[in-house]
């Protein structure tokens, strides 16, 4: 019995050693290749000054784009849905300026029950996040007309952004203004825009 137990223990130790060795090799490969992370900087054309696509294992995970100096955020994106709202607007401020919210819903961006305002152009959520110290708010819009031509005022933007997007699913496209104020994050697929986070108004 002791001999069998020793053999079983030895087999277990060998298997464990092999698994640990394989995990170590995988970790070394991940470190050597940057964990599969890389960035691409395709040539940007008007109205974009620059564009960077963050990729993981060859698939775009996030896009950062900057508008040329002199091109305002309102020139590039239809922000009519956010009329009366500020970036990172608190519920208290919204109630003061706009009245009580239309209701609450399970917001897909916030992934929690969130107050919203229903507008003819769509829905605007005010999402509160608890932080280690204090909290923060996000202003998220869900336009009814979510196709690229309705969201972007300049067709040259989606023409440049869409080829950088994965074939299926969506990624966050962070759009800012070079040398100016204004930024949004748009969750884009190749067909439409899922949501718009108002980061900063110009």
N, C-alpha and C positions, 0 to 999 in steps of 0.2 A: 504493500500500500504506500509506504514511504517513497519507494522507487518511482511509482506511478505519479505520486504527488510532485516529486522533484522534476520529473519529465514534463508534467503539465505546467509547472512554474517556469521551467526553462523555455518551453515553447511560447508561453505568454511574454516572457522577457524579450525573446527574439522578435516576436511580432511587434511589440511596443517599440523596440529599437528601430525596426524598419520604418514604422509609421513616423517616428520622430525624425528620422533621417530624411524621409520624403518631404515632411513639412519644412525642415530646414532648407532643403534644396529649393523648394517652392518660394520660401521667403527670400532667399538670396536672389532668385531670378526676379522677384517682384521689385526688390530694392534696386537691382541693376538696371531694370527697365523703367524705373520711376513708377512702379505699380501699374503700368499700362496707361498712365496719364501723359498726354502731350497736348500742345497747342498748335493751331494752324492760323496763319494770318494771310487770308486771301486778299487779293487786290480789291480795295474799296473804290467805288465810283460815287459821284454826286447822287444824292445829298450826304453820303457817308464819308467821313474823314478816315476812319479806320474800322477794322472788324477783326475780332479774334474768336476762333471757335475752340473751345476746350473739349477734348476728346478722351474717351476712356475705351481702350482696346479697339480703337479705330472708329468708334461711334460717337457722334457729337452729343455732349452732355449738357453744354451751356454755350451761349453766344453772347459776346460783349461787343456792342456797336456804338460808335460815336458819330453824331451828326457834325457836319462842317460848321465852322464858326460862321455865325450870321443866320444859320438855319434854326429857327425856333422849334421847340417840341410840338407846339400847336400847328406848325407847318407840316409836321411829319405824321402826327397821330391825331385822330379825332377824339378830343377829350370832352366832347359835349355832355357825355354821360356824367362827368364829374362836376358839372356846373353847381357851384355853391359848396363844394367839398374841398377840403385841404388834404394834403398828404399827412399821414399819421394823425388824422383827425380823431379826437376822443368822442365818445358817445355824448358826454356832457356838452361839448362844444356844438355837436351836430343838433342836439335837442334845442339848444339856445337859438341857433341860426335857422334850422329847418323844421323844427317841431319834432314830435315823437316819431320813432321808426315805424315802418309799415308792419314789422313783425320780426320773427326770428326763424332761422333755418340752419340746417346742417351744412355749413359752408365747405365746399370741396377744397378750397385753398387753406383755410384755417383748420379744417378737420375738427370742428367743434361747433356747438350751437352759437350762432352769431346774429346780432341785430342787423337788419338791412332796411334800405330805403328803395322802394319800387318807383322807377321813373319810366316815362314813355320809351326812352332809349335802352332801358335795361335795368339792372339791379346793382346797387352799391352796398357792399358789406363793410362794417367797421369791426375789425378783429383785434382783440386785446390779448397780448402775450405776457405771461408772467416771466420775469427774469430773475436772476440770482439777487439782483438789487433793483427793486421797483418793477416797472412793466413798460411795454410799448404798444403802440397801435399801428395797424395797417389799414389803408383804404383800398379796397379791391372792387373793381368793376367787372360786370358780366354783361356785355352788350348783346342786345337781341340780334342785331345784324353783325355777326361775328366773322364773316368772310374777310379775306385780306383787303379787298377793295373798299370795304366799308370802314375798317379800322384804320388803315393807313391812307393818308391823304396824298401821298406820293407813291405811285405804282413802282417806282424804281427801288423802293425799300424792300418789299417782298420779293421782287425779282432777284435781289442779291442775297436775301436771307434764306429763302426757301431751299435753294440747293445745298445749304449747310445743315439742314434739318434731317433727322433720321427718317427713313421711309415710313415707319409706323411710330405712333406715339408723339408726344410733344416735349419740347424743352423750353426753358426760360431764356428769353432774349432780353438782355439788359440794354436799354437804349438811353444814351445820355447826350448832352450838348457840349461840344468842345468850347472851353473858355467861357461857358455860360451856366445858367441855372436851369434845371429841369431834367427829370429822369423818370422813366417808367420801366417796369418789367412786364413783358408780354409772354404768356404761355402760348407758344405757337406750335401748330401742326402744319403739315404741308397744305392743308385745306382751309384752316380757320384759326381763330384766336380764342382760346378757352377763357382766359381772364386777363385783366390788366391791373397791375399794382401801381398806384400813383405814389411814386417815391419822392418826387419834388416837382413843384410847378414852376414854370418860367413866367 
